[in-house]
Amino acid sequence: MTPEHAETIALKAVNWLVGTEDILPVFLGATGSSPNDLRERLDDRAFLGGVLAFVTLDDAWVLSFCAEAGLAHDQPLRACLVLSGETGVDWA
């Protein structure tokens, strides 16, 4: 997965968070982020990786996000790893 593709997935996750009224406050509280951060840090790969890391904390969130975004269930974690600089992940 390219970093650009990972960013696209992360931006979809931000959009999903904003549209999910019960999960957005949990994200903001857990990360100390503000709604302003969601607007201003969309080009920050570390922040986007943090969004994906948050989404992957709960299987139900992953399933919901992936269903809405049309993604395979492994894509958020793979994108998170790419944005955090991880390479050579062995899923075996």
C-alpha positions in Angstrom: 0.0 0.0 0.0 1.3 3.4 -0.9 1.4 6.3 1.6 -1.0 8.2 -0.7 -3.5 5.3 -0.6 -3.1 5.1 3.2 -3.8 8.8 3.5 -7.0 8.3 1.4 -8.2 5.6 3.8 -7.4 7.8 6.8 -9.3 10.7 5.3 -12.3 8.4 4.8 -11.9 7.5 8.5 -12.0 11.2 9.5 -15.1 11.6 7.5 -16.6 8.5 9.1 -15.7 9.8 12.6 -17.3 13.1 11.9 -20.5 11.4 10.8 -20.7 9.1 13.7 -22.1 11.1 16.6 -21.6 8.5 19.3 -17.9 7.8 18.4 -16.6 11.2 17.6 -16.8 12.5 21.2 -14.9 9.3 22.3 -12.2 10.1 19.8 -11.9 13.7 20.9 -11.8 12.8 24.5 -9.4 9.9 24.2 -6.9 11.8 22.0 -7.3 15.4 23.3 -8.0 16.5 19.8 -10.5 19.2 19.0 -12.9 19.6 16.1 -10.5 22.2 14.8 -7.7 19.6 14.7 -9.9 17.5 12.5 -10.0 20.3 10.0 -6.4 21.6 10.3 -4.4 18.4 10.5 -5.8 16.6 7.4 -2.3 16.8 5.8 -0.5 15.5 8.9 0.4 11.8 8.3 1.0 11.2 12.0 -2.4 12.6 12.9 -4.1 10.6 10.2 -2.3 7.5 11.4 -3.6 8.2 14.9 -7.2 8.4 13.6 -6.7 5.0 12.0 -5.1 3.6 15.2 -8.2 4.8 17.1 -10.6 3.3 14.7 -8.8 -0.1 14.9 -9.3 -0.2 18.7 -12.7 -1.7 18.3 -13.8 -4.4 15.9 -17.3 -3.0 15.6 -15.8 0.4 14.6 -13.6 -1.3 12.0 -16.6 -3.2 10.6 -18.8 -0.1 10.5 -16.1 2.1 8.9 -15.1 -0.5 6.3 -18.8 -1.2 5.4 -19.3 2.5 4.8 -16.1 3.1 3.0 -16.2 -0.1 0.9 -12.9 -1.4 2.2 -11.7 -4.8 3.2 -11.5 -5.2 7.0 -7.7 -5.3 7.0 -7.2 -2.0 5.2 -7.5 0.4 8.2 -4.7 -1.4 10.1 -2.5 -1.7 7.0 -3.0 2.0 6.3 -2.2 2.8 9.9 1.1 0.9 9.7 2.1 2.6 6.5 1.4 6.1 8.0 3.4 5.2 11.1 6.3 4.1 9.0 6.1 0.4 9.6 7.4 -1.8 6.8 7.7 -5.5 6.2 4.6 -6.5 8.2 4.3 -10.3 8.2 0.7 -11.4 8.8 1.7 -15.0 9.3 
